[in-house]
Each structure stands twice: as C-alpha cells, then as structure tokens.
C-alpha cells in the first residue's frame, strides 16, 4: 500500500502536476491521521471492554462476599438482641425474692446473656481491590463509596467490643465466687458438671457490682446494635447496587 502511494506521488511529480501533488499529499496525511484515530479508537474500545469484564468479575465476587456477610451479621444481631433481652430480665431479679424461680431458668438466662457473637465479615476481595486500586474499575460512584467506607464502619465497633470484653472479664471473675458455671455451660455444650458445687443466686442477685456490670454491658451492646443496624443497611444497599450493575451489563 505504501509503495502504491509513493508511485502515485512520483507520477504526479514527473508530470509536473505540483498542485495536484500537494493536494494528494495533504489527502494522504489526512488518511494517515484518520487511520491513527481509528486505531486508537479501536484500542480504547478494546480496553474499555476489558475493564468492563474485569468490573463484572469483581462485582460477582463482591456479591458472594457480601451475601455471606449479610447472613453472618443477621445471626450476630439476633444473638445480641437475645442477650440484651436476657440481661434486662436478669436486672429485674436483683433484690427480689427469687426462691420460687427455678434454678434451671436462671442458668438459662445467664447462659444466653453471655452468648453473643462478634461480627467478623469476610473482606478478602474487598481489601484486595482497595489495596490494588481496582476499586476504581467500579463505575457506580455510590457503590464505590459504600465499599470504601464499609471497613471503617466495622472498625468503629471495636471500641465497644473492647469495652464489653473488659466488663465480661470483671463479671466472670465475680460470679465465679457464687455460681457453678458448668450449670450454664451444659445448656449449650456437652459439659461435664460437678453438681456438688451449688450456685448461690441469692448472693448473686444482691451484689451491686454484678448489677452494675450487667447494666453497663447492656448499654455497650445497645451501642453496638445501633452500629450493626447501620452496617446491615450498608450491606443491603451494596447488594442492591451490585445487582443493578450486573443486570445493566
């Protein structure tokens, strides 16, 4: 093709058709420029398609990850709500006559009060795309913002979790003097229990230290519950936006 154009230019020069030569040269330059632009456009289009495919793969992976997180968080919130309810019930027994309340019921209340799970979300893919910068492949700005702030939302509950851990340590140290913990543990686990150690709930429900600790633990758990509600809303919104992007593909 290049030899063909050169031959035309040479013929025009031989025939002393300078004007036509320059017009032809300009036309040839324009054709070359157009060819370059077309090539660039094709390259850009290929790159765009490649980025779209990468985005779709990332979104599919994130959907799986956040579906798991959604299930985990719902379960954690349910156990937390149950623990708060049991704690509030325990509060009502302090300085009251508990002789008619079955010890098995009190053991159950204490067991469920302490059966709270911590939300540990899966963040492998999320952390990977943030660290690598691949989060910028996600075109939906709202979705990108939710993903970028999700880890911060989870980390914000760590202060409350640390406070509860300290309170739980104090609580367990005190009640070890009054109660046979095996009676509570065997409610949820196959625990060997020595029944010769008797629980003294009368002393337990008259100890203001225990009362205050339960109150403080409930307060911190209420704070965590509010934050986890926000996390759940964020996860729900992330999944809605991901589905929207996947359907638009």
C-alpha positions in Angstrom: 0.0 0.0 0.0 2.8 2.4 0.9 4.6 1.6 -2.4 1.3 2.3 -4.2 1.0 5.8 -2.7 4.7 6.5 -3.5 4.1 5.6 -7.1 1.2 8.0 -7.4 3.3 10.8 -5.8 6.2 10.1 -8.2 3.9 10.1 -11.2 2.5 13.4 -10.3 5.9 15.0 -9.8 7.1 13.5 -13.2 4.1 15.1 -14.9 4.9 18.4 -13.1 1.5 18.5 -11.5 2.7 20.2 -8.3 -0.7 21.5 -7.2 -2.3 18.1 -7.5 0.7 16.6 -5.8 0.3 18.8 -2.7 -3.4 18.1 -2.7 -2.8 14.4 -2.9 -0.1 14.7 -0.1 -2.5 16.5 2.2 -5.1 13.9 1.5 -2.7 11.2 2.2 -1.8 12.8 5.5 -5.4 13.1 6.4 -5.9 9.4 5.6 -3.0 8.5 7.8 -4.4 10.7 10.7 -7.8 9.1 10.3 -6.2 5.7 10.4 -4.3 6.5 13.6 -7.5 7.9 15.2 -9.5 4.8 14.2 -6.7 2.5 15.6 -6.7 4.5 18.8 -10.5 4.3 19.0 -10.4 0.5 18.5 -7.7 0.2 21.1 -9.7 2.3 23.6 -12.8 0.3 22.8 -10.9 -2.9 23.5 -9.5 -1.5 26.7 -13.0 -0.4 27.8 -14.4 -3.8 27.1 -11.6 -5.4 29.1 -12.3 -3.0 32.0 -16.0 -3.8 31.9 -15.3 -7.5 32.0 -12.9 -7.0 35.0 -15.6 -4.9 36.7 -18.2 -7.6 36.2 -15.9 -10.3 37.7 -15.2 -8.1 40.7 -18.9 -7.4 41.2 -19.7 -11.1 41.1 -17.0 -11.8 43.7 -18.2 -8.9 45.9 -21.8 -10.2 45.7 -20.7 -13.6 47.0 -18.7 -12.0 49.8 -21.4 -9.6 50.9 -24.1 -12.2 50.8 -22.1 -14.2 53.3 -21.5 -11.0 55.4 -25.3 -10.3 55.3 -26.1 -13.8 56.7 -23.4 -13.5 59.4 -24.4 -10.1 60.5 -28.1 -11.1 60.8 -27.1 -14.0 63.0 -24.9 -11.8 65.2 -27.7 -9.2 65.6 -30.1 -11.9 66.6 -27.8 -13.3 69.3 -27.1 -9.8 70.5 -30.8 -9.0 70.8 -31.4 -12.2 72.7 -28.5 -11.3 75.1 -29.9 -7.9 75.7 -33.4 -9.3 76.5 -31.9 -11.8 78.9 -29.8 -9.2 80.6 -32.8 -6.9 81.1 -34.7 -9.9 82.6 -31.8 -10.6 85.0 -31.9 -6.9 86.1 -35.5 -7.3 87.4 -34.4 -10.1 89.8 -31.9 -8.0 91.8 -33.0 -7.5 95.5 -36.1 -9.6 94.8 -37.4 -12.8 96.2 -36.2 -15.5 93.8 -36.9 -18.6 95.8 -39.8 -19.6 93.5 -37.7 -19.2 90.3 -36.3 -22.5 89.1 -32.5 -22.5 89.1 -32.6 -24.0 85.6 -34.3 -20.8 84.4 -31.7 -18.6 86.0 -28.9 -20.7 84.5 -30.5 -20.3 81.1 -30.8 -16.5 81.4 -27.1 -16.2 82.4 -26.0 -18.5 79.6 -28.0 -16.6 76.9 -26.9 -13.3 78.3 -23.3 -14.2 77.5 -23.9 -15.9 74.2 -23.0 -13.1 71.9 -21.0 -13.5 68.7 -18.7 -10.9 67.2 -19.3 -9.8 63.6 -16.2 -10.8 61.6 -17.0 -10.0 58.0 -15.3 -11.6 55.0 -13.2 -8.8 53.4 -10.6 -10.7 51.3 -11.8 -9.4 47.9 -12.8 -6.0 49.2 -9.4 -5.4 50.8 -7.7 -6.7 47.7 -9.4 -4.3 45.3 -8.9 -1.4 47.6 -5.2 -2.1 48.1 -4.6 -2.7 44.4 -6.7 0.3 43.2 -9.1 -2.0 41.3 -11.9 -0.4 43.2 -11.6 2.4 40.5 -12.9 -0.1 38.0 -16.3 0.2 39.6 -18.2 2.8 37.7 -21.1 3.3 40.2 -19.9 6.1 42.5 -22.4 5.3 45.2 -21.4 1.7 45.3 -17.7 2.6 45.3 -18.3 4.9 48.3 -20.2 2.3 50.3 -17.4 -0.2 49.7 -14.7 2.2 50.6 -16.4 3.1 53.9 -17.5 -0.4 54.9 -14.3 -1.5 56.7 -14.3 1.8 58.7 -17.9 1.1 59.8 -16.9 -2.3 61.1 -13.8 -1.0 62.8 -15.8 1.7 64.6 -17.4 -1.1 66.7 -14.1 -2.3 68.0 -14.1 0.3 70.9 -17.4 -1.1 72.1 -16.2 -4.7 71.7 -13.1 -3.9 73.8 -15.2 -2.3 76.5 -17.5 -5.3 76.7 -14.5 -7.7 76.8 -13.2 -5.8 79.9 -16.6 -5.8 81.6 -17.1 -9.5 80.8 -13.8 -10.3 82.4 -14.8 -8.5 85.6 -18.2 -10.1 85.5 -16.9 -13.6 85.2 -14.3 -13.1 88.0 -17.0 -12.0 90.4 -19.7 -14.6 89.6 -17.1 -17.4 89.8 -17.4 -16.9 93.5 -21.1 -17.6 93.5 -22.1 -19.8 90.7 -21.3 -23.2 89.2 -20.6 -22.2 85.7 -20.9 -25.7 84.5 -24.7 -25.4 85.0 -24.9 -22.7 82.4 -22.3 -24.3 80.0 -24.2 -27.6 79.8 -27.2 -25.7 78.4 -25.3 -25.1 75.1 -22.5 -27.6 75.3 -21.7 -31.2 76.4 -20.0 -30.0 79.5 -19.2 -32.3 82.5 -20.7 -30.8 85.6 -19.9 -31.5 89.2 -23.2 -30.9 90.9 -21.7 -30.9 94.4 -20.8 -27.2 93.7 -24.0 -25.3 94.4 -24.9 -21.9 92.8 -25.8 -19.2 95.3 -28.2 -17.0 93.3 -29.4 -15.2 96.5 -25.9 -13.7 96.9 -25.6 -13.1 93.1 -28.8 -11.0 93.0 -27.7 -8.9 95.9 -24.3 -7.9 94.6 -24.4 -4.4 93.3 -21.2 -5.0 91.4 -22.9 -7.7 89.3 -25.9 -5.4 88.8 -23.8 -2.5 87.6 -21.7 -4.7 85.3 -24.8 -6.2 83.7 -26.2 -2.7 83.2 -23.0 -1.4 81.6 -22.7 -4.5 79.3 -26.3 -4.0 78.1 -25.5 -0.3 77.4 -22.5 -1.1 75.3 -24.4 -3.8 73.5 -27.1 -1.4 72.6 -24.5 0.9 71.1 -23.1 -2.0 69.0 -26.6 -3.0 67.9 -27.2 0.6 66.5 -23.9 0.4 64.6 -24.6 -3.0 63.3 -28.0 -1.8 62.1 -26.2 0.8 60.0 -23.8 -1.9 58.8 -26.7 -4.1 57.8 -28.3 -1.2 55.9 -25.0 -0.6 54.1 -24.6 -4.3 53.2 -28.2 -4.3 51.9 -27.6 -1.3 49.8 -24.3 -2.6 48.4 -26.1 -5.8 47.3 -28.9 -3.8 45.6 -26.3 -1.7 43.7 -24.3 -4.7 42.7 -27.4 -6.4 41.3 -28.2 -3.3 39.4 -24.8 -3.1 37.8 -24.8 -6.8 37.0 -28.2 -6.5 35.3 -27.1 -3.5 33.3 -24.3 -5.5 31.8 
